[in-house]
Amino acid sequence: ETARLVALQRPLLLWAEDRLHPVRMFHALPFRWVARGATPRNEARFRGTALRHEFYALQLAAFAPLAPLQLRASWGRLVGERSGARIEADRLRCVNQPNGSVAAAEGTYLPRGDVLPLWIGIHVPHDAVPDVYVGSVVVRDAISGFAEAVKLELEVKSEVADQMGDSDLWRHSRLRWLDSDVGADETGGGVGGRQVGS
């Protein structure tokens, strides 16, 4: 069945996956993806439901069927279908590719035949208008230039998340801690302008 996906001759295949099913297989495709097949290019979509003030996490699982890839994710703002309200682009991030990192600048390496889950986080504003917000994430191979887009549809409810969702482990909102710069010191390891231990 995997050979059928390889026969499509697309350098990159993407599956949008809910946070309830964290990707754990990195060297083979799960049967349910193979059974589902690949969506036509740029027609993959993800729909989720979030609370206001939640850090909403989802996965874009990338598969390299033909050759190694060097992947970078990019996105724009999300716009409410009814209200026209916005969740600005700076409220989205790829946890695998923190701002200022080599991965953000050059991409993340994916060997041929392997799977890489790109965790996308959306920090929903505390005062977001309840609506369905629509946008897209583009995953591009820096080597070949080949890209796949995934449409995002995020329904924001009126309820407000406690601690950005951290109280509920299944939300995976704590993933944002992995690329946090809280406590970082620009002077290099100091605290409050002092070197640790001084």
Buried (B, 14 or more C-beta within 10 A) or exposed (E): EBEEBEEBEBBBBBBBBEBEEEBEEEEEBBEEBBEEEBBEBEEBEBBBEBBBBBBBBBBBBBBBBBBBBBBBBBBEBBBBEEEEBBBEEEBBBBBBBBEEEEBBEEBBBBEEBBBBBBBBBBBBBEEBBBBBBBBBBBBBBBBEEBBBBBBBBBEBBEEBBEEBBBEEEEBBBBBBEEBEEEEEBEEEEEEEEEEEEE
